[in-house]
Amino acid sequence: MKKILILSANPKNTNELRLGEEVREIQAALDQSKNRDEFEIMTRWAVRVDDLQPILLDHTPDIVHFSGHGGGSQGLALENEVGQMQLVSSTALAGLFKLFKTDIECVFLNACYS
């Protein structure tokens, strides 16, 4: 079974996104697939920078889908400990996912300027 991990972040000091709607659409599309029993969707909301590596280690996903705000080459907008935006650089993200290159088959970034 393939594990799809959906990570979402919508920090307090950013425009509100309809992240729940996006997850619902993904789940609905998967439910209509004839191979739906081959996938498991897991979600983590309000993801903080320090959450990333432990979540990946704990869930060992095959596919990672991020939904949230992006800052182009500055990286993705996650949350800090008080829910405010904290950017994670593209270089740091690449380094993190490199650690999981034998496990994670696909990383999908759904963020502005990603």
Number of C-alpha atoms within 10 A of each C-alpha: 9 14 17 21 22 19 23 26 23 23 23 13 10 13 10 11 15 11 16 12 10 14 18 11 12 13 15 11 11 17 13 9 11 8 9 13 11 11 14 14 16 13 13 14 13 17 22 23 17 12 14 16 13 10 15 18 10 8 12 17 23 20 17 22 17 19 25 25 26 20 16 14 12 14 21 28 28 27 24 17 11 9 16 16 21 16 18 19 17 16 11 11 13 10 12 14 18 12 11 16 12 9 14 18 12 14 14 12 17 16 16 14 13 16
